[in-house]
Amino acid sequence: MTHSQASGPQHGLSRRDVVAGAVAGAGLAAVGCSSPSSSSAAASNTNQPQPSQPTPTIMTTQAAPHVLPALPYADTALEPVMSAKTFSFHYAKHHKAYVDNLNNLIKDNAELSAMSLEALIKKVAGDSTKAGVFNNAAQVWNHTFFWNSMRPGGGGAPKGRIADKINASFGDFEKFKAAFSDAAKTQFGSGWAWLIEDGGKLAVVKTPNAETPMAQGKKCLLTLDVWEHAYYLDFQNRRPDFITAYLDKLVNWEFAEKNLG
Ligand code: MN
């Protein structure tokens, strides 16, 4: 169970880490999310993310080996709600292990190794012979999306276009909060609560284990990890308090709005 030896060629900050971190810091990802046809443009512009071209995805790699993206803030930035100790396990061990497991599982599969993380997840979703690949790949994507769904000083009611969408879809912000809290509380066992856009309306959904609405082509706007490893060090068994703290103090509404596209 040592994690200190794992790194191999990905040890330290690769260029992709740096780019992914810079992009994540801007609240959106413009790297590695575009179609292969744009790769020449990206190659001529290696260290310059394109914030003018927001995309509804946080996918960070075009092909294996997949990398652990840098956090979009310091590991102390969300304290006291989410402690650096939680990040030291949840990000540095759990998230990293999903990345390492994924790379190991696909290293001899040329087809899967050539795919972007997002395309790979969609490809193996529902394929029982590739459950391990799906679980690890989706957990890589879900966690990167989760880190970006939060920011220091976040939470509370949104403003602007995302607020209009919330009001139109749920009635008002309080009704959205109730729906999201309910989904997060009632996800039995491990899983995720999501705000998604589906058919022009926003909706709250919950998924078990590694399942992700992205695999079904839904547009994800925000997520909350409700696996016990997400909150046990800071909240022990009090999942409802963790959910309230996320909604009141952490939610990154700017990220959600950018994901609307
Ligand atoms: Mn997690």
Residues whose N, C-alpha, C, O or C-beta is under 5 A from the ligand:
A	BS01	MN	D225 W227 A230
